Amino acid sequence: MEADPLKGVLDSEGVLNAEDGTGGSFRADEREAMRAVDADVPTPSAALSPVHGAGRCLILVNPRAGAVLRSMFPERMQQRFERLRAWRRQPSSDAEHSSNGEGTDREKLVEHKTHEKEPEELPQFLSMLASAAARAGLEADVEVVPPPADLPELYHSALLAGYDTIVAVGGDGTVRTLAQGLVSSSLQLGIIPLGTANNIARTLDIPSGLEDALRSLANGQAQRIDVGRIGSEYFLEGAGVGLFADVVQRIGKEELRPYQLRRMVKIIGPLLWNLRTRTLRLTLDGVVEQEAAVMVTAANGRFLGEGVPIAPAALLSDGLFDVIIIGTMTPRDLPAFAWAMLRGKHLQLRNVRMRQARVVEIERVHRSHRPLPVHADDHIAGHTPCEFRIDPQSLRVIVPSSDDPASLRP
């Protein structure tokens, strides 16, 4: 799963709330307020004509994204080592501080590690990022991603201040969170992919290196892309039911890291060994069909999860979902299926089918069975019955230009 902490759960009002206060979704009324703001604020020139690159950027950093943390790893280790060394130099004072109720240095060290909200090295990283953006020719300000409740006001202020691009620095969760308020907005989205999987950036051929991504942002071009919608929430990668949704639900609030092999096996192992086939009623653009499926995904982009090419031919600008239907399987079929999927060849298997549709409805045939969890990108967004709709070309994103040498295009 994407090692990005901007995941959330739906509250009783159907609003996505971030678990760590750094991401989330917009309420419907907040989104309408943003559109009203757009109508009152002079539209930046970049929104009126196909100019190259971003204009004035507001760069928002998720300090918990995988590559951001890795970039600060040496400094973090050095500072923790220095705190540990300072604690070892004062063994005699620990007992005195403890008896006075002040807490020992070891307790302070543990408390610091437990309650640390942002890395101490974050200011240096933000300064480094601002310098790198200036070298790339960008006019940019750099801030930390605020809580979701503050995003509408932030976007309002950005429009009034003359910004034309909001740049997400992090993984797919960061991109999805910031995109919630940019759909049908005059602000455009830029991406610096510093997460783990970076599925959206890969689909858009955005370079993965920091310097290359910044140059691509400065010299790229705006492209309108489709977004999926479930209720009032938008998603960019895909949504569906079945095996992937079951895995997401089992993982829960605590992010599954790639190095947590034991936890990964404990969560995913039972689901793979006891594959569940559900009888589903699918309605694709009004056409009803019944399927026995292990998993159904309405894919907007090519990749899902840890960079798995679930829909190898999906396009972000065709106004259609690629609906991937994975039929009945046994554990014995899994190795061949997994090998084919990793190579993007699974659509050639006899128990895998692909359809295209603008509106996808899914419900269980047997009403006595409990509703199935429904995932939207990397979190649970609701339960069956559910409906996904495509909003065609409603989000503007800065992508590499065709002559950009940093582009990942072949």
N, C-alpha and C positions, 0 to 999 in steps of 0.2 A: 504493500500500500504506500501511497505517497506520504513521505515523511514530512508532512507539513501540518502544523498544529491548528490551522484555521478551520477547524471542523466544528459542527454544532448540532444542536438538537432542536426539534420543533417544540415551541412552547404551546400552551393551551390555546393561544390565539393563532397558531399556525405560522409563527414568525421564527426564522432561524436565528438562534442566539449562539454567539461564540462561547466556547468553553473557557478560553483564557482571556476574553475581553479584547481581542485584537482583530476579530473578523466577524462576519455574519452577513445577514441579508437586510434588505429594505422592506419596510411595510409598504403596502400598496399606496397608502396616503402619502408616505414620504416620497415615493417614486413620482406620484402626481405633482407633489410640491416641487420636485426637481425639474419636471418638465415645464411647470409654470415659471420657474426661475429662468430657464432657457429662453422662454418667450420674452422675458423682460430685459435680458442681458444682451448686449450687442454680440453677435456671433463672431468668433475669431475667423480671420481670413482662411485659415486652414480648413474650416468646415464648409467654405463656399467654393473652393477651387482645389483641384488635385495637385497641391504643392508637394514637394519632396521633404521628408523628414518632419520631426516634431518641432514646434515653435518653442514656446515657453513651457517648461515641464515642471510638474510637481511630482517628485520621486518619493514614493512611499515604501518603506522597507519593513519587511517582516523579520524581526531579529531572531525568530525561532526556525527560520527556514534552514534546510540542511546545509547548503553551501555557504550561507552566511555564518553559521556556527563554525563550520570547518575553517573558514578564513580567519576566524578569531581564535582558533584552537591553541596555537603556540602561546599567545599572550595570556589566555585563560589559565593554561597549565603553569606558566611561570608565576603568575600572581598567586595561584593556589599553593604552589610549592613554597613561595616566600611566606605565606601565612602559616603554613605547616611548620616551616623552619623557625619562625618567630615563636610559635607555641612551644616547640621543643626546647628553646633557649630559656624558657621561664617555668621550669617545673615546680620551683618552690613557691611561686606566687599563686598557683592554681588553687591550692587548698585554702589560702587566705581569701581569695576572691569568692570561692564557693561558700565558705562559712559566712561571708558577709552578704550572701544572696546576690552577688553581682554576676555569677556565672563564670566558669573557667574559659580559657582561650579555646579549648577544644569544643566546649559547648557553643561558643560564639562562631567557631569555624563551621560546625554542623548547622547552626541556625542560619548562617550566611548562605550556605549551600542549599538549604531547604527552602528558604523564603526569597531567594534572589528572583526578582521579576524580570530584569533585563540584564544581559551580560555587561560587565563593567567596561569591556572593550568597545561597546557599541558607539560611543562618541568618536573614537578613532576611526571606526569603520565608516561612519557617516561622513566624516571629514575626507577620508580616502575616496569614497564614492563621489563626493562633490567635486574633488579635484579631477578624478577620472572623467566625469561628465564634462567638465570644462575643457579638458584636453581633447575630447571628442567633438567639441564645437557646440555643445548644448548649453542653453540658458536654463539652468535648473536650480531648484531648491530641494533639499533632501530632508525628509522627516520620517518618523516611525509611524507605521500604520496605526491609526487611532481606533478606539472602540467603535463598533458598528453604529451605535446611536449617534456618534459625532460625524459620520461620513456625509450625510446630506448637508449639514452646515458647512463642512469643509469644502464640498464641491461647489456650493453656493459662493463661498468666499473666493474659491479658485477662479470661477467665472468672472466675478467682479474685478479680480486682480489681473485679469488678462491671460491666465493660463489656458492653453488649448489641449494639453495632454496630461493625463494622470498615468504615471509609470508604476507598475507593480514589480517590486523586487522580492522574489521568493518563489514558491512552487505553485502548483495548480490551485491549491486552496486560496492562496493570496490573490491570484488572478481572478478566480471566480468571485471572491468576496468583493473586490473593488469593481468588478464588472456589473454587479447588481444595480448600481446607481448610474451606470454609463449607457445602458441600453436606451436607444432613442434620444440620447443627449447630444449636444453639440461638442462636448468634451470627447476626446478620443483616448484610447488605451494604448499604452506602451508596455512592453514586457522585457524585463531582465531576468532570465530564468536561472534562479539560484536555489531551486528546490532539489528534489531527488529524481522524480520521474520527468517532470516538465513536459507533460503530454501535449498541452496546448501549444507551447513554443515549438515542439517538434513538428506538430501538424502544420504550423505556419512557417516552418523552416527558419525560425529565429535562432541565431547562433547561441551556443551555450556559454562561451567564455565572456567574462565581464567586459573586457575592452571591445571585443567584436560586437557584443550586443549593444553597447553604447554607440559605436560607430554606425551600426545598422539603424539604430533609433534616430541618429542625426541625419543619415543619408537615405532613409527608407521612404516608403510611400504608404498612404492610408488605404486600407482595404476594408470593405464592409463584409462582415461575416454573420452567419446565422447563429442564433442562440435557441436552446430548447427551454421550454417552460412547463413547470408542474405547479398548478395553482398560481400563486403570485411570485414564485421563486424561479430564477433563471439557472440553467446549467449549460456548460460548454462542451463537456466530453461525452456524456451519455447517461441514460437512466434506464432502469428496468427492474426485473424481479428474478428470483432464482438464486443460483449458486453464489454469484458475486455479492448480491444483496445480503445473503445469509452470512457471508464472511465479514462484510462491513458491520453487520449487527453484532456478530460475536466479538469483534475487536472492541467495539464500544468506544468509550471516551478516551481511553489511553492509546495513543498512537502506536502502531506496530512498526518497530524499527527493523531494518534489514538484518542487523546483527543479533536479533533476539530469536535465534533458531529454535530454542526449546519452546518458547511461547508460540511461535509460528506453527510448529508441529502440533502443539496442544489445541490450537484454535482451528486450524485448517484441516488437520488429519482426519478427525471424525466426520467432517462434512464431505470429504473426498471418499472416505471409505463407505459412507452410507449416502450415496447420491440420491437425492429426492427428485422424482419426476412428478410434476404437477400438471393436471389437466386445466388448461387455460382457454378462455374465450378472448381472442384478439380481434379488435375492430380496427382495420387499417383504412383510413379515409372512407369509412362507412361500410366497408366490406368485412363481413364477419367470417371468421374461421376458428376452428377448435384445434388446439395443439396439445400434445403431451410433450412437455419440455422440461429440461433441467435448468434452462436459463434463457431469458429473453431480454435483449438489450436494444433500446432505441438509441443508436449511436449518432452523435452530431459530428464528432471528430474520429480520427483513425485509432486513437489509443485510449486505453482504460487501465486503471490500476498502476502497476509497476511497468508502464511502457508496453503493455500487451497490445498488439495490433488487432483489436477485436473486429474492426471494420476497415480492412486494408484499402478499400476504394472510396471511403467516405470523403466528401468534400464539404468544406465549411461555408460554401457560397452557392450551393445548388438548391436551397430551400426545401431539402428533404432529409428525413432520418433514414439511415441504413438500419433496418430492423433485422437483427441477427437472432435467429431461432435455433437453439441447440437442443436437439431432440433427446430421446432416451439414451442413456449410457450406463455402463457398468464400470466398476473400478478397474476391470481388466482393459477397458477401452481407453482409460485415461492417459497412459504414456504416449500412445500414438496420437491422441487428440492434442495433448499438450505440445508435443513436438511440432505438429502441424500448425498450431496456433502461434507459437513463437516465431515461426517462419512466415506467418501470414498466409498459410495454405489451407486453413481449416474449412474455408467455404467450399472446397472440393470434396469434403467428406459427405457421405450419403445421409448422415443424420444432422447435417447443418444446412440451413436454408437462409437466404437473404431476401427481404422485401424492402420496398421503399414507400414512404408515406409521409404526409404532412401532419396528420393527427393519428396518434396511437392510443387505443384504450385497452386496458388489461383487467380482467377479472377472473376469479376462480369459478369453475363450473359448479363445484359442490359447495353450496352455501353453508352446509353444516361445518365445513372446515374453517379454521380461523384465518383472518386476512394475512396476506403475505407482506413482509417488509418491502418497501420500494426505495431503491437508492437513486440519488441524483448526484452524479460524479462520485465523490468519496464519502458521502454521509447518507444516513437514512432520512428521507424527506417525507415519508408517509406510509400508508398501507393500501393494499388493493381494496376496492377497485380504484384505478388511477387513470389519469389521462395526461398525455404529453402532447404539446403543440410546438411547432417550429415557428419562430419569429424571424422571417428571412431578412438577412442583411441589415440587422437592426443595431449592430455594434461595430464601431469603427476602430480598427487596430492598425498600428504602425508595423509594417512587415518589411523585410529586406527588398530593395529594388532589384530588378532582374540583372543589373550589371554590378551588383554588390559582391566583391570577392569574398566577403565574410559569410555570405549566405550559404546555407547547407544544401541548397538545390543542387542536384547532380548536373 
